[in-house]
Each structure stands twice: as structure tokens, then as C-alpha cells.
Amino acid sequence: MSCNLYLVFEYMEHDLVGLASHLGLKFTEALVKCYMEQLFRGLDHYHSCGVLHRDIKGSNLLTDNNGILKIIDFGLARFFDPNQAQPLIS
């Protein structure tokens, strides 16, 4: 029996590295606040589910033309117990 797996993802126009290198674009304070709020909410959600991303960088943050931010590339992510009393170290 043959089986194929296809992954279909939403198209995102940009990553933050690409936007930052665009000569005509300025990151306003309001835009930075908008992106940071979305990033922190996303990370808070993952952490509450016991997931550490471990590779947050501009090329792993995608945005669309409406300013919606998506966190990608969970290849280095690890699970942890959010109720663990012992601090995590690298």
C-alpha cells in the first residue's frame, strides 16, 4: 500500500529579516509593539502547553500584509513540564 502525505500551509508574504532589509520600510514604534505583542502571546501559549521553541529569530517570524505574525520552524523545540519547580538551564 502506497501512501503520500501532503502538508498545505497558509501563504505568508514576508519574514521579519526580509522586511528589515527592505530599504523603504521603517519599523514604527506601533508596528514593533504590534509584532512583539503577537510574539509574546504566541510564546505564552506554547509555554502553557509545555513547548519551548528554542530558535526565535527574525527568519522564523512570518508576517502577512495585514501585520499578522506567525511563529514557524519548531525543529529545535522541546517539551517541558510547565509545573516543574526546578529552573531550566541550557
WOFEN-V190817 format. One line per field, one symbol per residue. phi: phi as a letter, one per 30 degrees, with the letter a starting at -180 (. if undefined). psi: psi as a letter, one per 40 degrees, with the letter a starting at -180 (. if undefined). burial: + if it has 9 or more other ideal C-beta (glycine too) atoms within 8 Angstrom, else -. A space follows every 10 residues. Layout:
phi->???
psi->???
burial->???
//
This chain:
phi->.cbccccccd dcdbcddddd ddddccdddd dddddddddd ddddddddci ccdiadaedc bcbcdcidcb cbicdcdbdb cdcdddddbc
psi->hihihhhhih hhdiiddddd ehdehhhidd dddddddddd ddddddddef hhdefhidee hiiaeeehhh higfdeiiii heehdhihi.
burial->---------- -+-++++-++ ---------- ++-++--++- -++--++--- +++-++---+ ++++--+-++ +-----+--+ ----------
//
